[in-house]
């Protein structure tokens, strides 16, 4: 009899368990040069309470940066990598009512901003 109870109890407990996901941001950025007709693929990022994740197409690797390693300010956060840094910032442009997120990539070697992006973001449950 106890074995029968265990067989019924274990599946019941598994069905009743609830998993929770962190809420975070899904960020999609498009190079500003697309405004003048250049073709660029969007770059996608996710940010949750523990890390910033993105796929580095140049090196063909998934990058993960812990949030404790990000520089975070009032309206921006910066991820510093080996050869460049990524800064996500909310900016209010002239004649616009709502702030817009932009991404800038700063190249340490050439000491200049290499790319600028407009970004859209949404809140999402990130597992």
C-alpha positions as CSV (number, residue, x, y, z in Angstrom):
1,X,0.0,0.0,0.0
2,X,2.7,2.6,0.8
3,X,4.3,2.0,-2.6
4,X,1.0,2.7,-4.3
5,X,0.7,6.0,-2.4
6,X,4.2,7.0,-3.4
7,X,3.5,6.2,-7.0
8,X,0.5,8.5,-6.9
9,X,2.1,11.2,-4.8
10,X,5.2,11.8,-6.8
11,X,3.4,12.5,-10.1
12,X,1.0,14.7,-8.3
13,X,3.8,16.8,-6.7
14,X,5.5,17.1,-10.1
15,X,2.4,18.4,-11.7
16,X,1.8,20.9,-8.9
17,X,5.3,22.4,-9.0
18,X,5.5,25.8,-10.5
19,X,8.5,27.3,-12.2
20,X,9.2,31.0,-12.3
21,X,11.3,33.0,-14.7
22,X,13.1,36.3,-14.2
23,X,11.6,39.2,-15.9
24,X,14.0,41.0,-18.1
25,X,14.5,42.8,-21.3
26,X,14.7,41.5,-24.8
27,X,16.5,44.1,-26.9
28,X,16.7,44.3,-30.7
29,X,19.0,46.8,-32.2
30,X,19.3,47.9,-35.9
31,X,22.3,49.8,-37.2
32,X,21.5,53.5,-37.9
33,X,23.1,53.1,-41.4
34,X,20.0,51.3,-42.5
35,X,18.3,54.7,-42.6
36,X,20.5,55.6,-45.6
37,X,19.9,52.3,-47.4
38,X,22.6,50.0,-46.1
39,X,21.7,46.4,-45.3
40,X,22.3,45.2,-41.7
41,X,20.8,42.4,-39.7
42,X,19.4,43.3,-36.3
43,X,21.4,42.4,-33.2
44,X,19.6,40.8,-30.3
45,X,20.3,41.0,-26.6
46,X,18.6,39.8,-23.4
47,X,19.1,41.3,-20.0
48,X,17.9,39.8,-16.8
49,X,18.8,40.1,-13.2
50,X,21.9,38.0,-13.5
51,X,23.4,38.6,-17.0
52,X,23.4,40.3,-20.4
53,X,23.5,37.8,-23.2
54,X,24.1,38.2,-26.9
55,X,25.6,36.3,-29.9
56,X,28.9,37.7,-31.1
57,X,28.6,37.0,-34.9
58,X,32.2,38.1,-35.5
59,X,33.6,35.4,-33.2
60,X,30.6,33.0,-33.5
61,X,30.1,32.7,-29.8
62,X,27.4,33.4,-27.2
63,X,28.6,36.1,-24.8
64,X,27.4,36.3,-21.2
65,X,28.3,39.2,-19.0
66,X,27.2,39.2,-15.3
67,X,25.1,42.2,-14.3
68,X,27.6,42.8,-11.5
69,X,30.2,43.5,-14.2
70,X,28.0,46.1,-16.0
71,X,28.5,49.8,-15.4
72,X,25.0,51.1,-14.6
73,X,23.9,54.7,-14.5
74,X,20.6,56.6,-14.4
75,X,19.7,56.1,-18.1
76,X,22.4,53.7,-19.4
77,X,24.3,50.6,-18.8
78,X,27.7,49.6,-20.3
79,X,29.3,46.3,-20.9
80,X,33.1,46.4,-21.2
81,X,34.6,43.6,-23.3
82,X,38.2,42.9,-24.4
83,X,38.2,44.9,-27.6
84,X,35.2,47.1,-27.3
85,X,32.4,48.3,-25.1
86,X,28.6,48.3,-25.6
87,X,26.6,51.2,-24.1
88,X,22.8,51.1,-24.1
89,X,21.3,54.5,-23.3
90,X,17.9,56.1,-23.3
91,X,18.0,59.4,-25.2
92,X,15.4,62.0,-26.1
93,X,15.8,63.2,-29.7
94,X,14.8,66.5,-31.0
95,X,11.0,66.7,-31.9
96,X,10.3,63.4,-30.2
97,X,8.1,63.0,-27.1
98,X,9.4,59.6,-26.0
99,X,12.9,58.5,-25.1
100,X,14.5,56.0,-27.4
101,X,17.1,53.4,-26.6
102,X,20.3,53.6,-28.6
103,X,23.4,51.3,-28.6
104,X,26.9,52.5,-29.3
105,X,29.9,50.3,-29.8
106,X,33.2,51.8,-28.8
107,X,36.3,50.3,-30.4
108,X,39.3,50.5,-27.9
109,X,41.9,49.8,-30.6
110,X,40.8,52.6,-32.9
111,X,39.6,54.8,-30.1
112,X,36.3,55.7,-31.7
113,X,32.7,54.7,-31.9
114,X,32.4,52.1,-34.6
115,X,28.6,51.5,-34.8
116,X,25.5,53.2,-33.6
117,X,22.1,51.5,-33.3
118,X,18.4,52.3,-32.6
119,X,17.0,49.7,-30.3
120,X,13.5,48.4,-29.4
121,X,12.9,46.5,-26.2
122,X,10.2,44.6,-24.5
123,X,9.7,43.1,-21.1
124,X,9.9,39.4,-21.2
125,X,10.1,36.4,-18.9
126,X,13.6,35.1,-19.5
127,X,14.5,31.6,-18.3
